[in-house]
């Protein structure tokens, strides 16, 4: 028995880089909140922040 497939395989793509202008952040007491300006339900609160080492 012979089976033939005509499924197209997508070419690999580079991952999309987010546009940083779509995000805003603010301090809320001891926490830092990052919000997606394009989706009011998308936000992250962090109570641990560190300065990047160079």
VOKE-622932 format. One record per residue: residue in one letter; z, x, y of N, C-alpha, C in turn. Coordinates in Angstrom, 3 decimals. Layout:
['A',[Z,X,Y],[Z,X,Y],[Z,X,Y]]
...
//
This chain:
['X',[0.000,0.854,-1.177],[0.000,0.000,0.000],[0.000,0.898,1.237]]
['X',[-0.800,0.559,2.207],[-0.949,1.353,3.425],[-0.446,0.532,4.613]]
['X',[0.439,1.130,5.435],[0.949,0.458,6.627],[0.551,1.265,7.846]]
['X',[0.022,0.588,8.844],[-0.406,1.262,10.064],[0.455,0.790,11.225]]
['X',[0.857,1.727,12.059],[1.675,1.382,13.227],[0.898,1.705,14.492]]
['X',[0.950,0.801,15.436],[0.274,1.024,16.717],[1.286,1.072,17.867]]
['X',[2.512,1.386,17.540],[3.565,1.460,18.549],[3.315,2.650,19.468]]
['X',[3.371,2.390,20.768],[3.203,3.469,21.738],[4.546,4.124,22.000]]
['X',[4.548,5.429,22.017],[5.777,6.180,22.281],[5.719,6.663,23.721]]
['X',[6.744,6.305,24.489],[6.785,6.669,25.909],[7.000,8.172,26.065]]
['X',[6.359,8.714,27.060],[6.544,10.126,27.373],[7.954,10.339,27.917]]
['X',[8.586,11.442,27.560],[9.923,11.711,28.121],[9.836,11.878,29.637]]
['X',[10.847,11.340,30.334],[10.865,11.426,31.793],[12.144,12.118,32.244]]
['X',[12.079,12.677,33.422],[13.271,13.246,34.037],[14.206,12.098,34.389]]
['X',[15.506,12.273,34.221],[16.429,11.207,34.621],[16.362,10.981,36.132]]
['X',[16.534,9.730,36.528],[16.495,9.403,37.946],[17.753,9.910,38.639]]
['X',[17.565,10.509,39.783],[18.688,11.006,40.570],[19.098,9.900,41.538]]
['X',[20.394,9.548,41.564],[20.807,8.481,42.478],[20.651,8.904,43.940]]
['X',[20.323,7.948,44.768],[20.229,8.188,46.203],[21.651,8.132,46.770]]
['X',[22.156,9.239,47.255],[23.536,9.300,47.722],[23.788,8.405,48.930]]
['X',[22.743,7.998,49.638],[22.913,7.072,50.762],[23.303,5.673,50.286]]
['X',[23.171,5.413,48.980],[23.541,4.106,48.429],[25.035,4.000,48.140]]
['X',[25.791,5.075,48.390],[27.214,5.086,48.068],[28.051,5.369,49.308]]
['X',[29.253,4.826,49.314],[30.208,5.081,50.388],[31.569,5.299,49.747]]
['X',[32.431,6.046,50.425],[33.762,6.296,49.895],[34.802,6.182,50.999]]
['X',[36.024,5.862,50.592],[37.116,5.786,51.554],[38.435,6.033,50.834]]
['X',[39.430,6.484,51.600],[40.764,6.687,51.052],[41.533,5.377,51.126]]
['X',[42.262,5.090,50.064],[43.077,3.878,49.985],[44.467,4.307,49.514]]
['X',[45.300,4.665,50.463],[46.617,5.188,50.103],[46.470,6.545,49.446]]
['X',[46.941,6.666,48.211],[46.845,7.922,47.462],[45.567,8.007,46.629]]
['X',[44.724,6.998,46.710],[43.502,6.951,45.902],[42.269,7.139,46.773]]
['X',[41.152,7.459,46.117],[39.857,7.524,46.782],[38.944,6.541,46.064]]
['X',[38.239,5.715,46.815],[37.373,4.680,46.238],[35.926,4.997,46.602]]
['X',[35.052,4.959,45.603],[33.615,5.143,45.814],[32.947,3.821,45.483]]
['X',[32.121,3.323,46.416],[31.453,2.029,46.267],[29.940,2.205,46.278]]
['X',[29.266,1.374,45.502],[27.807,1.301,45.517],[27.432,0.260,46.566]]
['X',[26.758,0.674,47.621],[26.403,-0.245,48.707],[25.396,-1.311,48.271]]
['X',[24.691,-1.073,47.159],[23.688,-2.026,46.707],[24.256,-3.049,45.729]]
['X',[25.517,-2.850,45.278],[26.133,-3.766,44.323],[27.628,-3.821,44.618]]
['X',[28.071,-4.895,45.234],[29.469,-5.009,45.663],[30.452,-4.977,44.497]]
['X',[30.002,-5.254,43.289],[30.892,-5.239,42.131],[31.002,-3.861,41.479]]
['X',[30.245,-2.882,41.970],[30.244,-1.543,41.382],[31.058,-0.591,42.255]]
['X',[32.237,-0.207,41.762],[33.085,0.712,42.498],[33.984,1.464,41.515]]
['X',[34.493,2.616,41.960],[35.378,3.438,41.145],[36.529,3.882,42.020]]
['X',[37.759,3.775,41.492],[38.950,4.245,42.210],[39.516,5.425,41.435]]
['X',[39.821,6.497,42.163],[40.391,7.680,41.534],[41.690,8.046,42.232]]
['X',[42.706,8.337,41.439],[43.952,8.808,42.048],[44.109,10.310,41.866]]
['X',[43.070,10.958,41.320],[43.076,12.413,41.165],[41.830,12.951,41.848]]
['X',[42.026,13.763,42.866],[40.896,14.399,43.523],[41.174,15.892,43.597]]
['X',[40.138,16.676,43.464],[40.257,18.118,43.521],[39.146,18.673,44.383]]
['X',[39.445,19.753,45.060],[38.430,20.464,45.814],[37.658,21.340,44.840]]
['X',[36.325,21.259,44.853],[35.551,22.085,43.922],[35.796,23.573,44.169]]
['X',[35.918,24.326,43.092],[36.084,25.780,43.239],[34.713,26.408,43.361]]
['X',[34.647,27.479,44.077],[33.349,28.162,44.274],[33.289,29.434,43.524]]
//
